[in-house]
Amino acid sequence: MDTVLSGCLPGFVFKERYLFYCQNASKITVFSVFLAANAAQFKAKKAADKGSYFWDELIQMTCANALGGTVFGNANIFNGPNAIYEMAKEPRFMRRELSRRMIEAINNFPEAPGNMRHVLFMPSFYKGKGYVFLQLKIDKITDYENDYRPKRRKLLDIACGSAKNMLKEFQTIVGIAIDAPKFSKRNSEDFIFMDCSKWSDKEKVYYEDENQILNFFKSSSLRTEIRTAVEFPKIV
């Protein structure tokens, strides 16, 4: 199953602020008074932000794994542009939405026999950047590190290139691949940072050819959703 979030549109609700100026001798004291509704809205934001910690934990865990030499892919998190750097740029409310969508994808991974995959594309807060989240369920893995993970990274690379071919306006694609947690007792993360700002015809054709059998973002089960992310949730 493939899923594309075609719009995770940032929206903002600004707090009203009343300023009172009281002059005492030469000193001016500024009092900021917030409406009770805005205070409630801020509390709602703090509560909603708890869901964003999944994104933070993924970054922290990956940094720890990188120090231990167990993160693979082309995402060198210590030098130059990389996947973790791009992930860390996301504002808090967008981390909340990205986390929510990834957790939903994990929980909704199909429960069926045999090898399966689910790939999700999510736009970033920043225009022209997006994320590919790939989950795999592969039976009978014999050599996890030396055989399976290189193949998983290859699939992630093809998924990212196919996403770029489908969504031409995107200039940066960050790929994240894991084993489907529903079925895996162990897990690891692979990352790809793909700079698509100078996407050539050669690259376009290469990923079209590679995707002929895999059919990333072209399968009959492809779903497109539009979601809106706001910094301050509405108070009902």
N, C-alpha and C positions, 0 to 999 in steps of 0.2 A: 504494500500500500504506500502511495506517495501522497504527500500533502504540501500545499503551498499556501502560506499566509501572504496574500497579495497586498495587504496593507495593514501595518501595525502603526497606525497614525498617531504621532504624539499630540496630546492635548493638554492644556494647562488650565488650572483654576487658580487664580491669584487671590491671596488673602487681602481683605480690606484692612486698611490701617488708618486709625485716627491719631493725629499728632496734636498734642497740646503743648504749647510753649509757655513756660512760667519763668519770668525774669526775677531773679533774686540778686540784688546788687548788680554785679557784672557777670553773674553766672546764669546761663540758660540751661534749664533742665528739660530734656525731651522725654515725654512719656508716650509709650506706644501701647495703645489699648486695642485689643482684638475683640471682634464680635464673638459671642458665645458659639455661634454656628461655625465660625472659622476654627475655634479651639476644638470643637468636636470633629471637624474635618481633618485637622492635624492629627488627632488621636487615631482617626480611621486610617490615615496614611501610614502612621507608625505600625499599626496592626497589620495592614496589607503588606508592608515592606518585609515582614518576616518571611514571606514567600520567596523573596529575592535572594535569600541566603544560599539557596541551592546553587546559584550562579557563582557566588563568592567561594563556596566550598569547592566547586569544580576548578576554579582558578588556583586556589590554595593547594589542593591536592595535586594538581598538575605541576605546580612549581616544585613541590616536594619530590614528586616522581622524577622531574627533570634533574634535580640535584642528585638523585639516586641513579640516574642514567637509564630510566625505564620508560621515558616518553619518546615515541618515534614519529616519523613523518618529516616534513620539511619545515616544521615550525620551530626554529631555533629560538627559544624564549630568552636567550641571553644576548643575542646580537641582532640588531636590525629589526625591521618590521616582522611581526610574528603574530600568531593567533591569540596568544594570551594577552599581549599588549592591546590588541583590538578589542578583546572581550572586556578588559579592564576599563576601557573608555566609556562603556555604556552607563548612562545615568541610572540612579537607583530605581526609578519607577519603570524603566525599560528592562532592567534586570528582573524585576518582578514579573513582567509579562513573558519574557523569554523563559524564565524558570517555570512559570505556570504551564507554558505550552510544551516544554520538554517533559515535565512530569506527566502531563496528560498523554503524551505520545508513549511514554514508558508504560503507563498503566493500561493503555489501550492497544498495546502490541498484540497482534492476533494470537490466539491460543489454538494452534493447529499443528499436526504432525509434520515432520520434514523440515528442510531448510527454509528459512523465511527472512524477510528484511522489511524495514520500514524506514523511509527517508522523509525528512521534513525540511522545508525551506522557510526561514524566518527573516524578515527584513530587520535591519538595525535601526536605532534612533537616527543614525547618520545616513544621509542620502547616498545611495550608490554602494552601500555595504550590506551584506546579508550573510546568514549562517545556514549551513547544511548540517543537519543532525541525522546521522545514520546509525541504525541499530541492526545487528545481525543475530540470527539464531542458526547456528551451524552444528549439525550432529556429527559425532564421531571425529572430533579433532584429535589428530595423533601428535602433532608437534606444534604447540601453541605459538611459541615465540619465533621459530625459524621458518614455519610454513604458513600457518594461519594468519598471523598479524601482517606479514608483507602483502598477502592477498587482500586483507581487509583494507589496508592503506591504499592499494590499487583501486579497489571499489570506491573508496572515498574520493580519490582523485577524479575518477570518472564521473561520480555524482556531482562534484563541484564544477567540473568543466561543462557538464550537461546543463546544470543550473544557469551557468553563464550564457550558454547558447540560447536557452529559453528566455532569459531575462536580460536582454542586451544592455539595459541601462545600468546594470550593476558593474562597478569597477573593482570591488574587493569582495572575495568570497572566503569565508572562514569555515573549514570543515571540521566536524567533530564526529568521531566514530567510537562506538562502544559495543559490547555484547549486550543483547537484550536482557536487562536485569531480571525480568520475569523468569528466565530460564537458566541464568548463569550463576554459579556459585562463586566464580571469580570474575574479575573484570579488569580492564585496562582502558586507557584512552589514547587514541591517535588523533593528531591534529594536522591540518593543512592550512597554510596561508597562501592564497592564490591572488596575485596581483593581475587583474584583468584589464588594466587601464590601456594596454596596447595589444588588445586581442587581435591576433592576425587571422587571415583566412586559413592558414595552415593549421593553427590551433583549433579553429572552428571545425574544420573537416576531420581532424584527428579525433576529437571528442565525439563527433557525430558517428564516426566509424566504430569507436570503442563502445558506444552506447547502443549499437544496433541490436544486440542480444539482451543486454541488461534493461534497456528501455526506461532508464531513470526519467521521471517527470513526463513520461509519455504513456504510461500504462492506463488501462481502462478504469483503474481504481483511483486515479488522480482526483483529489478534491482541492478546491480553492476556497479559502475563507478570508473574510475581511474583519479585522478586529481593531479596536481603538484602545490605546493605552493612555491613561491620564495620570498625572502626578498625584492629584488629590481626589480620592474616590468620592462619589456623591453620597450625601447623608440622606437616607430614606426616613 
